[in-house]
C-alpha cells in the first residue's frame, strides 16, 4: 500500500513538473532568438570579411610603398623611355608574369571591382576570427601543453586507450578519466589544429573519421568538438 | 546546409539547449544568450553538423552550450555524490494536489524549489522536465551512467517533495 502511495505521489510530482515546465517553456520566445542568431551570424561574417580584406589591402599598400621606394632608388635609367609599370607581377619585383601576386590583384584590380562581402568564407568553413576570445584566427600556438613529454600521448587509463599527444594549443586539462568515459579540454586551438589531430588519430588507428567522430577498435568512440578556441576531446565505449 | 535544415535542427533542439543553459546559469537572459551563441556556432559548423547523426548533433549542441555556460560563470561546479541509495520520495499523497488544482502561487513555490536545488540536481531536473530529454540521453551527454541519472533524479524529487512539505 505504501509503495502504491509512493508511486502515485511520484506520478503526481512528475505530472506537476512536466506541466510547470511546459508553462515556463511557453514563455520563451524561440522565434525571436532564432532571428537574433541569424542577425548576429551575418554581422560576424561581415566583420570577418572586413578584417580579412582590410588586412590584405594594408599589406598591399605597404608592398606598394616599398616597391615604389625601391624604384625611386634603383630604377631610374630603365624606366625613362617606358611607361610606368602597371602589371601586378612587375610591382612584385620579378621579371616574368608567373609570380603569384593574386593578393595585390585582389586589393588593386586593374579592371575588376573591389572584393565584396559575398567573397567571405562560406558558413562552416570559418577562420575562427570571431571567437569568444577575440583571436584573429591566423595565430597558431605551438606551445607544448605543460607537463606532457613528447612520447607520452594522451591516455584514457581506465580503458587503456592512447590518443596522440597534444602538441598544439596553449594548455590542456583532463577533466574525466574513469570507466564511463574520458574527457580532455584543450585551450587555444584553431580549426586546423583539430582537423590535424583527428587525422593523426585516424592514422594511429588505421581507421577513417566520420566528421569529428571516429570509432576505434573495441567500439571506443572519440569525438572532437571545437567551440571558439576550446577543443573538447571525449571518448566513450 | 540549407536554411530549412538548420531551422529543423533549431526547432528540434532549441528547447533542450535553452533549459540546459538555464539549469546552469539560473538566468533567463544568460540562458538566452548562451542559446543564441550555441546556434551561431552551429551555423558556423553547419557543414559538419549536416553529416552527423541526430544523437551526435544533440551531444555537440549540449557540449557547446555547457562550455559557453562555463565561460559565463568562469567555473562550473559539480557536486560530488555518494553512492548511497536514493531516499524514499513522496510518502504522503495528500501533500501533492492534482495538477489541475495547483494554483499560481503553488506553482511558483515549486518553481522556486527547483531553482533552489543543488546544481547537479537542478541541471538533471531541467534536462528531463524542461528540456524533455530521457534518462539515457542525459546520461550520454553528461558522461555518466543511466543509473547515476536516475539516482540524481530520485534525490532531486525527494528534495523537492520535502521542500514543498515544509512550505
Interface residues (C-beta under 8 A of the other chain):
Chain A: X2 X5 X6 X8 X9 X10 X12 X13 X14 X15 X16 X17 X18 X19 X20 X21 X23 X24 X25 X28 X30 X33 X34 X36 X37 X38 X40 X41 X44 X122 X123 X124 X125 X126 X132 X176 X180 X181 X183 X210 X211 X212 X213 X223 X225 X226 X227 X228 X230 X232 X234 X236
Chain B: X1 X7 X10 X11 X14 X15 X18 X19 X32 X35 X36 X37 X39 X40 X41 X43 X44 X45 X46 X47 X48 X51 X52 X56 X59 X60 X63 X64 X67 X68 X71 X88 X89 X90 X91 X92 X93 X95 X96 X97 X98 X99 X102 X107 X110 X111 X114 X125 X129 X130 X132 X140 X143 X144 X145 X157 X160 X161
